[in-house]
Amino acid sequence: MREMIGNKFLRKATVSESGCWLWIGANKGNGYGMVRVNGKGMCAHRRAYELFCGPIPARLQVMHLCDNRGCVNPSHLRLGTPQDNTMDACIKERMWSKLTGAQVKEIRQRRKAGEQGKVLAKEFGVAASNISQITRGDTWRYLS
């Protein structure tokens, strides 16, 4: 039965040159595929994980190693905590940020050398509160 469901699922995917299995079925409008399971909406990559890898424990997310939201290739998926997913996005600089990791390091060095936060904020095009958060390590912790 599971194999039959898996085959039906895969009819809605196409293989790309990168090895991603791209979902061509319904989508959420943000790049993630969408399926219905027992009348409820579910992300296609989560369904792929369940079908080909097994259950998803509570409080875990299914992360894309390939960084392609539309990919349902189980070898491109892994489980992680929300923190793991955020850390992965930061390391790969996928977060919607005006700053790069190199700029954050520069800001920290320059603040340590005594430059004013508001001057740095203007130069880097962010709020002074962002500079304070970076300096304290409240944000971009993985770079500390």
VENTA-V168940 format. One record per residue. PSI is psi in radians with two decimals (999 if undefined). Layout:
psi:PSI
psi:PSI
This chain:
psi:-0.82
psi:-0.70
psi:-0.71
psi:-0.74
psi:-0.74
psi:-0.72
psi:-0.72
psi:-0.73
psi:-0.82
psi:-0.29
psi:-0.29
psi:0.32
psi:2.62
psi:2.52
psi:2.27
psi:2.97
psi:-0.50
psi:-0.12
psi:-0.07
psi:2.52
psi:1.75
psi:2.22
psi:2.18
psi:0.10
psi:-2.75
psi:2.67
psi:2.90
psi:-0.09
psi:-0.04
psi:0.29
psi:-0.30
psi:2.35
psi:2.79
psi:2.39
psi:2.88
psi:2.26
psi:2.05
psi:0.69
psi:0.00
psi:2.52
psi:2.51
psi:2.51
psi:2.40
psi:-0.63
psi:-0.58
psi:-0.70
psi:-0.70
psi:-0.75
psi:-0.81
psi:-0.77
psi:-0.69
psi:-0.28
psi:-0.64
psi:-3.03
psi:2.68
psi:1.97
psi:2.65
psi:2.54
psi:0.14
psi:2.64
psi:2.76
psi:2.01
psi:2.59
psi:2.00
psi:-0.47
psi:-0.12
psi:0.41
psi:1.86
psi:-0.49
psi:-0.01
psi:2.36
psi:0.30
psi:2.03
psi:-0.45
psi:-0.16
psi:0.05
psi:2.55
psi:2.80
psi:2.59
psi:2.85
psi:2.88
psi:-0.63
psi:-0.71
psi:-0.75
psi:-0.75
psi:-0.75
psi:-0.74
psi:-0.76
psi:-0.70
psi:-0.82
psi:-0.68
psi:0.09
psi:0.81
psi:-0.08
psi:2.57
psi:1.53
psi:2.60
psi:-0.29
psi:2.63
psi:2.95
psi:-0.69
psi:-0.68
psi:-0.68
psi:-0.75
psi:-0.73
psi:-0.75
psi:-0.81
psi:-0.74
psi:-0.77
psi:-0.62
psi:-0.72
psi:-0.57
psi:-0.08
psi:0.00
psi:2.56
psi:2.47
psi:-0.69
psi:-0.52
psi:-0.77
psi:-0.71
psi:-0.80
psi:-0.75
psi:-0.71
psi:-0.02
psi:0.59
psi:2.98
psi:2.64
psi:-0.57
psi:-0.55
psi:-0.71
psi:-0.76
psi:-0.78
psi:-0.70
psi:-0.80
psi:-0.73
psi:-0.28
psi:0.26
psi:-0.51
psi:2.81
psi:0.65
psi:-0.61
psi:-0.28
psi:-0.05
psi:999
